Amino acid sequence: MIPLSRTRRGLYRIRQIIGRRVSARLRDMGIMVGDTIEIVSPPPGPVIISKNNTRIGIGMGMSNRIIVEPVGVVDEKNHST
């Protein structure tokens, strides 16, 4: 498992969110532990994720507190494999 801030493009499952404030903010955006997300634009810079056809930008501070595990890869045409 790795922090979201160290990911590459692909599909990941959120395993842990560190901190109550971060957890509450993500919950308000519809993101929770157990969700599968797609990394559209990895670091450096804000991490752009996609969940249910909605894209969300997450800054480095918050992305360090989101622990994920890979569940799949995405090819160049942005299709899951």
C-alpha positions as CSV (number, residue, x, y, z in Angstrom):
1,M,0.0,0.0,0.0
2,I,1.2,3.5,-0.9
3,P,0.1,7.1,-0.4
4,L,-1.9,8.6,-3.3
5,S,0.9,11.1,-3.7
6,R,3.2,8.3,-5.0
7,T,0.9,6.7,-7.6
8,R,1.0,6.3,-11.3
9,R,-1.9,6.2,-13.7
10,G,-4.2,3.3,-13.0
11,L,-7.0,2.0,-10.8
12,Y,-6.6,2.0,-7.0
13,R,-8.7,1.1,-4.0
14,I,-8.6,3.4,-1.0
15,R,-7.5,1.4,2.0
16,Q,-7.1,4.1,4.6
17,I,-7.6,7.9,5.1
18,I,-5.4,9.4,7.8
19,G,-7.0,12.2,9.9
20,R,-10.6,13.1,10.7
21,R,-10.6,16.4,8.8
22,V,-9.2,14.8,5.7
23,S,-11.7,11.9,6.0
24,A,-14.6,14.3,6.5
25,R,-13.6,16.5,3.5
26,L,-13.2,13.5,1.2
27,R,-16.6,12.1,2.4
28,D,-18.2,15.4,1.5
29,M,-16.7,14.9,-2.0
30,G,-18.1,11.3,-2.1
31,I,-14.8,9.6,-1.6
32,M,-14.5,6.9,1.1
33,V,-12.4,4.0,2.3
34,G,-13.1,1.0,0.0
35,D,-13.8,3.1,-3.1
36,T,-12.0,2.3,-6.3
37,I,-10.7,5.4,-8.1
38,E,-8.8,6.0,-11.3
39,I,-5.6,8.2,-11.3
40,V,-6.0,10.4,-14.3
41,S,-3.1,12.7,-13.7
42,P,-0.4,11.5,-11.2
43,P,2.1,13.6,-9.2
44,P,4.0,15.9,-9.4
45,G,1.4,18.5,-8.7
46,P,-2.2,17.9,-7.7
47,V,-3.4,14.3,-8.2
48,I,-6.4,14.2,-10.5
49,I,-8.7,11.3,-9.8
50,S,-11.9,10.0,-11.4
51,K,-14.7,8.3,-9.6
52,N,-18.1,7.7,-11.3
53,N,-17.2,9.9,-14.3
54,T,-16.4,12.9,-12.0
55,R,-12.8,14.3,-11.8
56,I,-11.4,15.7,-8.6
57,G,-8.1,17.4,-7.9
58,I,-6.4,16.5,-4.7
59,G,-3.4,18.5,-3.4
60,M,-0.1,17.0,-2.2
61,G,-0.9,17.5,1.5
62,M,-4.2,15.6,1.3
63,S,-2.9,13.0,-1.1
64,N,-0.2,12.1,1.4
65,R,-2.9,11.1,3.8
66,I,-4.8,8.8,1.4
67,I,-3.4,5.2,1.4
68,V,-4.2,3.1,-1.7
69,E,-3.5,-0.2,-3.2
70,P,-3.3,-0.9,-7.0
71,V,-6.2,-2.9,-8.5
72,G,-5.6,-2.4,-12.2
73,V,-3.8,-0.5,-14.9
74,V,-5.1,2.0,-17.6
75,D,-3.7,1.8,-21.1
76,E,-2.9,4.9,-23.3
77,K,-6.4,5.2,-24.6
78,N,-7.7,5.6,-21.0
79,H,-9.5,2.2,-20.9
80,S,-9.2,-0.2,-18.0
81,T,-7.4,-3.5,-18.6
